[in-house]
Amino acid sequence: MRAISQQDVYGGPEVLKEIELPVPKPGPGQVLVRVRAAGVNPTDWKGRARKGWFEQPPRVLGWDLSGTVEEVGFGVALFQPGDEVFGMLPYPHGVGSHAEYAVGPARAFARKPAGIDHVQAAALPLAALTAYQALVDTADVRPGQHVLVHAAAGGVGHLAVQLAKHLGARVTGTASAAKHDFVRSLGADDMIDYRTVDFRDTVRDVDTALVPLIDETRIRTVDVLRPGGTLVALLPGATEDELAAAARRGIRYTPMLVEHDHTGMTAIADLAAKGVLRAHVQEVIPLSEAARAHTLGEEGHVTGKLVLVP
């Protein structure tokens, strides 16, 4: 099978190679999926560029996928060959979706809704699970609450806006001015241009804030949360200053790492089937051009998601 691999070094998109590998075999509790489409996420190009907690090279990249079950391992009762599924391979050590076939735990997947195609389905898992686990499982957002979503036009952000509105919240988003109309079309009530406005001047008494950034945005966000509010930090690296600031104001500061989750994926499938959640796909790119997808992502202007197709 064809696969996109980071063979031996960290670096720019040029370190990605298209290689031939044997089709993997599913073990107990696993399914083999023929990949019809695979999402690309910031964690893909960040993990390619530098050493972190990810599996070391050589490795096949990618977590998101949508496709058809080809074979099931011993003990799998959820699916059978021919089922159309979508999901996220275990994060961060379960990479392998940027290939023609991928193996993962059966419970990392859910049935793909019939009303959405594989490209749309592949754009959802990691980003939608992150939003769902942050807003539903972690923050328990309720109707009437105020949710602040930073990077609201990005992969996680644009799905978090939709989910927060579905939960009955008032939503404020931050994004460049050119993307405000797009985010408002998803349901955002208020938008802030992070390039020209300090959000602390316009936002108050936020119940939940979603922060997919590692910079001063985190500590500044503490200032706009109400006492007892929740800040969900979607990337590691909480500083002592951030934690101390949150503690002084009685803010619940929660770093969160997305987990593969059959129950969460099933909920996302239901929301997608009902039209509540829809991923915006900026571009569909051939698997062989994965390096170009990484280049586009690193430029920092992607609206929604990029998707690879074998």
N, C-alpha and C positions, 0 to 999 in steps of 0.2 A: 504494500500500500504506500501511497505518497503521504509524507508528513513534513511539517515545518519544524526544524530542530535547531536549537542553539547548541552547536557541537562541542565547543571546548573553551570559549572565552566569553567574558562580559564585554559589552560595547554597544555600538550603534546598530541600526537596522541591518547593516551589511553582514553582521555575524550570523544572521538567519540563513539556513540552507534548506532547500527542498531535497529530501532523501527518500530512499526506499527502505521500508521496514516490513517484517512479517506481520500479518494480521494477528493481533493479540487474541488469546483465549480467555474467556471469562472463568474466574474461579468461583468457589462457593459464595453465594449471595451476590454475584455480579452478573451484569448483562453486557453483551457486546452490541454496540450500536453502530450502524452504518451512518456516518455523519452526512447530513444533507446541508447543514449550515452551522457555522460556529461564530459566536460573538467575539469581539475584541474589546478588551477593557484596559484602563490605565495600568492596572497591576501587571498586565502582560508586558508592556514596554518598560515599565519601571523595573520589573524583575529581570528583564533581558539586559538592562543597562548596568546593573550593579548587584553585587552580592547582598543577600538579605537572608530571610528565613526560608527562602524557596529551595526546592530541590536543586542540587548543583548540576551544571551541565556535564555530559550531554543530556538533553531532555527535549521532549516534544512539548510545545507550548499550548496554552489555551485551557479554559475551564468551561465556558459556555458551549452548549451544543443542542441541536435538534436533529432528530433522525429516526431511523427505523430499527427496531430490535432485530438482530440477526440470529442471536444465540443466547440462551440463558444458562447460568451456572447452576450447580447443585443447590437445591433449597429455595430457589426463587419462585415465589407464587404470585407476585404482583403482575408480571408481564409474561408474554409469550412471543415467539418470533412473529414478525409482521406488525406488532404494535408500534404506533408512532408516539414517540416520547420526546420530552425536552427536560433539561436540567443542568445542574452545575456539578462538575466533578469536585471531590473533596478539596477544600481550600485550606492551606496553600499547597499541600503536597500531592494533589491528585491531578496534576496537569496532563494534557494529552488530547485535547479536542481539536487541535489544528492539524487534522489528519483525515484520511478517508474512513477510518474506523477508530473507535475508542471504547475502552472498557472502564466501567465504574460500578459502584454499589447500586443495586436495584433501587434502593431507597433514596438515591440522589436524584431520581427522576420522577416525573408525573406524566400522565397521558397528555399529549398535545391536543389542545382544543381543535375541533374540526374546522372552526371558522377562521383560523389564522394559518398562514403558511409557515414553512420551516424558517424562512429568513426572519420573519417577525418573531417567531418563537425563540430562535437562537439569540435574539437581542435582549431577551428578558431575564434569564436566570440569575446571574450574579448581581446585576444592578437591582432587579426587582426584589430578590431575596434580601439584599442589604437594606433596601427601603422598608420592606415588610418587617424584618427582624428589629430594625431600629424604631419604627413608629408604633408597631403593634406589640411585639414581644417585649421590647425594652422600655419604651416610653408610655405605652398604654394610652395613646392619644384618644381623647374623648370629644364628642360634639361640643362646639363652642370654644374650644381651646385655640390658642394662637401658636402656629408652627412657623419657624424661620428655617428656610432651606437655602444654604449657601451653594453656589455653583448650580443654580436651579435649572440651567439649560443642559447640564452634563448628563452622563449616563445614569447615575444614581439619582441626581437631582430632579430630572424631568419626570421620572417615575414616582419619586417621593412627593412631588407636588400633586400628582393625580391621586395617589393613595391618601394623602392628608385631606384632600377635599372630599374624597369618598367617606372618610371617617368623620366628616362634619366640621373640620377645623377651618379657621381663617388662616390663610397662607400668605406669608411674605417671602419673596425670593430675591436673591442677589444674582445678577448677571450683567454682562455688558449691555449698553443701551440697545444695540442692534438686535438683541435676542429677547427684549421685553415682550414684544407682541406674541412671539412664539410661546413663551412661558405663560403669559396671560391666557392664551388659547387653551392651555391645559388646565386652567382653573385658578391660577394665582390671583389673589385679591390685590396685592400691592407688590411693586417691583422697585428695586434699588440698583442704580448703576454703581457697582463697587469701584469703578475707576474714578468717579468724580464725587461721590458722596460717602461720608463716614456713616455707616448704618446706625451707629449709636446715637446720631442726631435725630433719627426719625422713628426708631423702633423702641418700644417699651413693653414690659410685662409679658414677655414671651414665655409660653409654657414648655415648649420643646424646641431645641435647635439641633439641626443636622449639620455637622461640619466635616466635609470630606477633604480637609486641607491641613497641612502642617506649616503654620506660620502664625503671625500675631493675631490672625482672625479668631483663633480659639479663645485667647485671653480677653479679646475685645468683646466676644460674644457673651462671656460671663456677665458683662455689664448690662445687657439688655434682657436677661432672664429674670423672671420673678423669683423671689425666695421660694425654694421648694421645686423650682423648675428643673428640667433635665437637659443636659448637653450631651449628645451622642457624638463622640469623636470616631470617625470611620477609618482613621489611620493611626498606627502606633506612634509612641513618642511623647506622651504627656509629660510636661515639665513640672518641676516642683512649684514654679511660680503659677502655672495654670491650676494645679490642684489646690494650692493655697488660696488663690483668688476665689475659686469655687467654694471652698470650705468657709471662707469668711462671709460669703453671701448666702450660704445655705443651699447651694446649687448641687444637684446630683450630677457629677461628672463621670460619664461612662464610656471608656474606650470599648469599641466593639469590632470583632472580626467575624465576617460572614461565615456561616456554616452550611454545608449541604443539608437538605431538609425536605423529606418527602411531604410532610404535612404542609410546610410553607409553600412548596411548589404546587401542591394541589390547590391551595387557596389562590395562588397567583393564576393558575390555569382557569379557575372559576371566574376571577376578576377579568381576565383577558377575554374569556368567552362572552362575558356580559358587556364588553366594551369599556369597562372601567379603567383598565390599564392597557395602554398601547405604547409600545416602544417606537420612538422616531428613529428611523434608520437613515443616516445621512448618505451612506454609500454602501453598495454591495460590491465586494472585491474578490477576484479569483484567489483561491488558496495559494497559487504560485506567486502572487504579488503581496504576500503577507508583509514583506519589508515595507512596501508602500503604505500599508495600513498603519504600521508602527510610526512611520514618518509623519503621516497626517495626524495621528494621535499626539505625538510629541510637540507638534506645532501649537497645540492648546486651543484650537478653534472648532473642534468637533461639536456639533449639536446633536445630542442623543448618542447614537451608537454607530459603529462600523461592524459589518458582518462579512465573513469569508465564506465562499462556497467552493467545495472541491471540484 
